[in-house]
């Protein structure tokens, strides 16, 4: 048996994908899209040697684009085998993939218009909406903690990862030549303090572990401190009649921000003001939350019993259409606008930033990871001059980074998740992290557990 690391390796965070091959089966764990860099487009295209039709199955940890975004590409090239995931992941992945296909078409039209102006031949999109349509028919829902055979000789089990709605870590039990090996993929792990979601559940035995390391070099500030800072920023913006812009992924941070605002309004900490969810995808994703209340943690259920959500119609405004989004440019503050994309590399947030970055009473809240090369990373790094839609802008807005709202576990929590596995002395491979964070996490695992974690390169093959 061997495992080929096909993404989120060599210091990259996006593009998660692992190919597990035995003498009987070939299975992919995640098939994510590369994002954020100038080379992402070429990395996302399938190699001519790739044969999606030869796969037996795809297993998904969760629905973020950097874990599911190349599924339509597989379908485009002949894949018609089962895709195993939790129910909520299937619902959310379908929403995310449809939006991705729509953006692919939009980007293609823009790129080909420029190519024609330069006398160059047109190019094609990675995939079209038609390549998303078979996804639902291929999807096979799984239950948490219930083993299921996914391919000859391979049994899989999903456990709560606490990272996003429906997210999971995956354990494979692989039988080959009379031997059994246990392989664990952490997927992305969430912080134990995150509201709404249940905390992660570790596994307790493995021969090989692939562990994410996005924040392997640091812990997030205490969650309560982040909520207090969020409250302070909101209060300051309201006092200055400013707009609060939150570049956010449609699933996770959007609902988290709405949750905390709802509590602030319910407790009368601040007078309610308009809150705009300016993302068709986030609007649809929020409906998935309503569909799966069994995934809520106890705190969320408690707040619901006290009235959270029942009074939201007075201040909560979903803006589904482009026309509704454009009208937000003329709406005065105070208000809060949640819009994608989360790394400010596309989507409606770019228009809001273009109209408001030069205003001193604008507040930009960065509440998630910002990939290298993205506009979000440039804002976090304090650049005072940025370009949006070929327009140079002076950044006078206040930019706040609230890593405490991150959906990723910090260093201590990554070690906490790994601790039950340490006794079995597995081979450990750190992926889904830049070189600094994963090197730091490797040092922690060496010091605490006497385990020498490895830092795989893209394309590296792990022999088991």
N, C-alpha and C positions, 0 to 999 in steps of 0.2 A: 504494500500500500504506500501511496505517496500523496502529498498535498502540495499543490502548486499555488503560491501566493500571487494573485493576479491584480491586486490593487491595495491601496492604503498601506503601502510598504515603502521602504527606502526613504522615510521621512515625510511621506505624504499622508494626508488625513482622509481624503476622499477616494471614491472608487472601490470600496470594499468588495472583495471577491476571492473565494478560495475554491479550487477544483480538487475534489477528493476522488482519487482513482484507485480501484482495486482490480483484481483479475476478473471480477464479475460486474462491476458497476462504475459509473462516472456521475458524480453529484456536485452541483455548485452550492456553496453556502454564500448567499447574497450575490448580487450582480449589479453593483452600484455604479453610478456615473461619476466620472472625474469632474471636478468643478474648480473654478477660481483662477486657473493659470492659463497662460497663452497657449500651452500645449494640450489643454484638456480635450479640445476637439479631436485631435489626431489620436489621443489615447483612447477615446471612447469608441472609435471605429474598430470593428472586428478585424482581426488578422485574417488574411486569406486562408491560413491553415486551420482556422477555427471551424469546428463542425458542431453547431448547436443541436442538430438532429441526433447526434450520437449520445447526448446526455440522457440519463435516466430520470433526473428530477432536479428541481431547484428548491432550496430551503431558505426561507427569509427570516432574519432576526427581527426586522422592523421596517417601517414604511418610508423612512427618509430617502430622498432621491439618491444620496450617495451610497445607498444600500440596495435600491431597487431600480434605479434609473435606466439600466441597460436591458431590462426584461423585454421591452418592445423590439429592441434590436435583435435579440435572440429569436423572437417570434418572426420578425421580418426575414430571418435567414433559416427558417424551417423548424424551429423548436415547437413541439406540441405535446410535451410531457407534463406531468403534474408539477404544480408549484405549491409547496406546503408552507402554511403560515397560520398564525392565530386569526380568528375571525375579524378582530378589529384591524389587524395589519392588512388583511385583504381589502376591507372597506376603504381604509385610508390610502393604500397603495394605488387603488384604482383611481381615486381622486387626484393623487399626485401625478400619476403617469399620464392621465388625460391632460392635465395642465402642462406637463412637460412637452407632450406632443404638440400642443397648441403653440407653445413658445418656439419649438423647433421650426414650425411652419413660418411663424412671424420672422424669426431670425433669418431663415432661408430667403424670404422675400427681400429683406433688407440687404443681405449679403450679395444676392444675385443682382440687385439693382446697382450696387457699387461695382460689381465685377463687369457688368455690361458697360458702365460708364468708362471703365479702364480697358475695354476691349477684350476682356477675359471670358472664357467659357463659363457657363453657370455650373454650380455644384448642386449636390442633393442633400436633403436633410438626413440626419441620423435615422429618423423614423417619422412616420406620419400617424395621425389619429387612428387610421385603420389597423395599425399594428398593435394598438392597445386593446382593441375590441375583444380579441380572443382571451385576454387575461382572466376575466371572471370565469369563463368556462374551464380554464386550466387549473384554477385555484382550488386547493383542498384544505378546508379549515381543520386545525388541530386544537386539542384541548391542552391547557397547561398541565404539566406533570404526567401526561399520559403517553407512554411509549407507543410509537407507530412505525411500522416497516415502510421505508421510503424508497428502497431499491434492494435488489438481491444482496443479502448479507449485511444490510445497513439498517439499524433501528435508530430512530431519533426521538429526543425528548426536549420539549420547550419548557423553560422556567422564566418567571418574571424577572425582567432586567431593570424595571423602574426608570427607563430612559424616555419613553414616549408611550402614548396609549397603545396597548397591545404588544409592546416590545418584549423581546425574550432573548435569553442566552440559549444556545443549542448544544446538547450533548449527543454525540454519535457513538453507538456501540457497533463496531465493525468486526465481523467474523470472516476470517480468511485463513485457509490452510490449517484449520483446526485451532487457530488462536483468536482470542478476542482482544481488541484494543479499544480504549475509550478516548475519544477526542472531544474537547470542549472548546466552543467558540463563545467568547463572552458577549459578542455583539457590542453595542454601545451600552454602557451602564450609567444609570442615573444616580444622583445624590440621594441619600436616604432621607434628607430633610425636605425634598420637593413635595409640594402639596398636590392634591388630586390623585396622583398615582400611588399605587402600592410600592413599597420598597423592594429592592432586588432580593432574590433568593439564590444563594450560591449552590454550586454542586460540591460534592465532597470527595470525589476520586477521579483521576484522569491519568492517562499516559502522556498526552500532549495537550497543551493549553495555548490557545491564541487569545491574547488579552489586549484590549484596547488601551491606549496610553495618551489620549488627547490632552488631558491635564495631568500627566504623570509627573510633572515637576513642581506641582504646587497644590495646596488646598484652597478651596474657595473660602471667602470670608463667611462667618456664621450667617445662616439664612435670615435670622431675625434682624441682623444688622442691615442686610440688603433690603428687607421690607421697610425698615425705618428710613433708609436713604431714599428709597422709591417714594415713600410718603412725603419726605422733605422736598424732593424734586417736583412732585406734582403740586404741592402747596405753593412752592416758589413760582412755578409756571402759571398757576391760576392767579396769583397776586399780580403778576406782570402782564396778564391777559395774553399769554403766549401759547403757541402750539407745541404739543409734545408729539414728536415723531418717533415711532418705534418700528425700525426695520425688523421684521420677524418672520420666522418660518410659520407656515399656515397651521402646523400641528405642533402643539406643545406650548411654546412661549405665548402665542396669541391667547390661548385659553387661560394660561397662568396669569397674564396681566389682567385679563377680564375678571378673574377670580379675586385678585387682590383689590382691584378697584371696587368690585361689588361689595367686599367686606368693608372697605373704607366708607362707602356710601351708606351701607346698612347700619354701621355703627355711628354714623353722622360725624365722622372725623373731618369730613369736608363736604361742602355743598355739591350735590351731583352736577356734572357738566357733560356736554355731549362727548360720546365715545364712538368712534367710527371704526368698524371692522372692514377695511377697504381691501378685501380679498375674496373673490368668489370661492377660491379653494378653501380658505379658512372658514368661511360661512358653512360650506358643505362639511368640512371636517368637524365643526362644532356639533353638527347633527349626529355624527358618529358617536361622539361622547354621550349624547342623550340616549343613543341606541344601546349602549353597553354600560349601564350604571353599575354592573357587578365588578367592573374594574376600578371603581373609585376607592380611595382609602377612607378610613373611618372619619378623618377630619372633614373631608369633603361632604360626607353623608351627614355629619353633625351640622355643618353650616346650612346645608339644604333644609334640614328640619327647622332651622331658625329663620328661614325666609330668603336665603340667598338665591337670587335668580328670579324671584317672583315679581320684583319691582323693576326689573331691568329695562322694560319697554319704554320707560320714561327718559332714559338717557342713552340706551344702546341702539346704534343705528348701523345695520349692515348695508354696505354700498356695493351692490353686485355689478352694476353696469359701469362702463367707462365714462358715460355722461355723468353719473352720480359721483364718480371719483373726481372728475374735473371740477365739479362744482365746489369741492372741498377747498380749492385754491382761493375761493372768494369768501369763505366762511371765517369770521374772526375768532380769535381765541377768547377764553380758554377752551381748548378741546384736545383730545388725544386721538391720534390716527395710527392704527396698526396696519401695516402694509408690507407685502413681500417685494423683493426677496430678502431673506434674512441676512445675507452678506452684502446687500446693496449692489449686487452685480447684475440686476435685471429688475423688471416689474414696476409696479406703481410707486414704490417708495422712491424711485429715482426722480419722478415728477415732483413729488412733495419736497424732496431735498432740494431740487433745482429752484423751487419757488421760495424756499424758506431758510436755506443754509446761511444766507447773508444777513439774516435778521437776528440781532442780539438777544431778543426775547424768545427765540426758538430753542427748544431743548430736544436733543437727539439722544434717545436711550438705546445703547447697544447691549442687548440681553442674551447674545449667543456667540458662539465661536465665529471668528472672522478669518477666512482663509487668506493665505499669502497672495498678494496681487489684487485683492478685491478693494472696492471703494470703502467698504466697511473697515477693513484693516487700515487703510490710509487715514480714515477719520479717527480711529482709535489711537493711531500713532501720532496724532496731533498735526497733521498737515494742514496748513492754512490756505492752500490754494489747490482746488481739485477741479476735475473736468467731468461734466455730465452732459451727455448728448452734444458733444463738440462745443460746449460752452464752459469757459473758465469761470469759476466761482470762488469768491473770497469766503472762507469759513469764519463767520462771526457767531454762529450759534454755539450754545454750550453743549459739548459732547460728553455724555456720561457712560461709563462702562460698568455694568452691573453683572459681573461674572457670577455672583451669588445666585442669579436666576438661571444659570447654565443648566442644561439638561444632562451634562456629563459629570460623573463622579470625579472628585479630586483625588490626589495622590493617596491619602489615608484610606479613603473608601475603596479605591482600587485594590489596595493591599488587604483591606478587610474582606472584600469579596473573594480574593485569592486564598486567604488563610486556611479555610477548610480543605483546599486542594493540596496545600503544601506538604502534608504528611505523606502523600503518595509519590512525592518527588518527580513530578512530571517534567518533560521537556517544555519550556516556556518560550513563546515567540511573541514579541511585543509589536503590534501593528497599530494602525489608525492613530498615528501621532507624529509630530515633527521630531527631528533627531534629538533636540534638547530635552523635551519631555520624556521621550521613551528611554533615553540614556539615564535620566534621573530615576525613573521608575525601576530600571534594571538594577541600579545601585541599591535601591530600597529592598528589592526582593533578595539580592545577594546578602545584604546585611541582616535582614530579619529572618530569612528562611534558608540561607545558604544555598540558594538556587541561582545558577548563572543563566539569566534570560538572554535570548538571542534577538538580534535586530535584523529581520529578514529584508532582503532587497526585493524590488519588483521582479517577478518571474522566478524567484528562488523556489527550489523544490525541496520539500521536507520529506525525508524517508522515515517511515514508521515501521 
